[in-house]
C-alpha cells in the first residue's frame, strides 16, 4: 500500500476499516486458491495482501488507543 493510501486509511472510521480488512481476507483466500491451482502468476500478490491487512490492523489498533 502506498503512503497516500495509508494516509487515507487513517482518516476512515474503524468500522469502515474492519470492512476493508474482511474484503482483503476474502481476496487473500481466493489468491491462495488460484496459486495452488496454478492460475495466479503474480505470487507477490498474496504477500502484498498480507502486508496490507497487517497495516490496516495496526491502524485500527492505534485508533483504539486514542
C-alpha positions as CSV (number, residue, x, y, z in Angstrom):
1,X,0.0,0.0,0.0
2,X,1.3,3.4,-0.9
3,X,1.8,6.2,1.6
4,X,-1.1,8.2,0.1
5,X,-3.4,5.2,0.6
6,X,-2.2,4.7,4.1
7,X,-3.0,8.4,5.0
8,X,-6.5,8.0,3.5
9,X,-7.0,4.8,5.6
10,X,-6.0,6.7,8.8
11,X,-8.9,9.2,8.1
12,X,-11.5,6.5,7.8
13,X,-13.6,5.2,10.7
14,X,-12.9,2.0,12.5
15,X,-16.0,0.1,11.2
16,X,-15.0,1.0,7.6
17,X,-11.5,-0.3,8.1
18,X,-12.9,-3.6,9.5
19,X,-15.0,-4.0,6.4
20,X,-11.9,-3.4,4.2
21,X,-9.9,-6.0,6.2
22,X,-12.7,-8.5,5.7
23,X,-12.7,-7.9,1.9
24,X,-9.0,-8.2,1.7
25,X,-9.1,-11.5,3.7
26,X,-11.6,-12.9,1.2
27,X,-9.4,-11.8,-1.6
28,X,-6.4,-13.5,0.0
29,X,-8.2,-16.8,0.3
30,X,-9.1,-16.7,-3.5
31,X,-5.5,-15.8,-4.3
32,X,-4.1,-18.7,-2.3
33,X,-6.6,-21.0,-4.1
34,X,-5.5,-19.6,-7.5
35,X,-1.8,-20.1,-6.7
36,X,-2.4,-23.7,-5.7
37,X,-4.2,-24.4,-8.9
38,X,-1.6,-22.6,-10.9
39,X,-3.8,-19.9,-12.4
40,X,-2.2,-17.0,-10.5
41,X,1.2,-15.9,-12.0
42,X,1.8,-13.0,-9.6
43,X,3.0,-14.8,-6.5
44,X,3.7,-11.5,-4.7
45,X,0.1,-10.6,-4.7
46,X,-0.6,-12.8,-1.6
47,X,2.4,-11.3,0.2
48,X,1.2,-7.8,-0.6
49,X,-2.3,-8.6,0.6
50,X,-1.0,-9.9,3.9
51,X,1.1,-6.7,4.3
52,X,-2.0,-4.5,3.6
53,X,-4.1,-6.4,6.1
54,X,-1.4,-6.0,8.8
55,X,-1.0,-2.3,8.1
56,X,-4.8,-1.7,8.3
57,X,-5.0,-3.8,11.5
58,X,-2.2,-1.7,13.1
59,X,-4.2,1.5,12.2
60,X,-7.2,0.0,13.9
61,X,-5.1,-0.8,17.0
62,X,-3.8,2.8,17.1
63,X,-7.3,4.2,16.8
64,X,-8.4,2.1,19.7
65,X,-5.8,3.6,22.0
66,X,-6.8,7.2,21.2
